[in-house]
Amino acid sequence: MSQPFVLANNGTPSDFPGARLRYFEAFFSEKEAEGHYEQLLRETPWQQDPIKIFGKTYDQPRLTALYANNNLPYSYSGITMHPHQMTPLLSHIQKRIGEVCDTQFTTVLLNQYRDGKDSNGWHADNEKELGKNPVIASVSFGQERYFHLKHRKRKELRLKILLKKGSLLLMEGETQSHWLHQIAKTARPVAPRINLTFRKII
């Protein structure tokens, strides 16, 4: 496992105030990443939910699925999802994350970005059921895509990380309170990407 890139605000002057990120570029080997991608693509019951933006309803620009080790639903952007039971593969991935993060995750949201037109707009993972200062563990398989962050108040503060296949990004501390993130659309021809975001619903 590669050493993580770490961006943390520990009370000293920082170019990225309030952010605590750990990025492991090769958390899973290339063989593991390819095998997990193919299995998730094949076995996941993907769905595309309608989403309302400024009073108009659109198909969400990506496919999703929700899994958990309980029956608690998860709501965001006017969408309420009810979980499937956690699979052995997802439990295995969660256990691997536990080697570097001691958060007891309950739920994982899967996103499939089919091409460059699929995206996830600016947002924070700060829904009330996640509690204060939630830890979010983001695993990427398939096509690499850029992950953008910007400060809520100081718009000039931005960060861009290329999330490679087999990588793990941990967003911890007060990151969700002070920063927004997105996966932007791209005109470049890109292959599909599957992203798993583990979280704890309380």
Protein Blocks (a to p, Z undefined) as FASTA:
>chain_A
ZZddddddehiacfbghiacdddfblpafklmmmmmmmmmmmpccddddddeehiacddf
bddddddfbfbdcdeehiacddddddfklmmmmmmmmmmoccdcfbdcddddfblmbccd
ddddfbfkloghiadddddehjddddddddfklmmlccdddddehiacddehjllmmpcc
dddddfbdcdddddddddddZZ
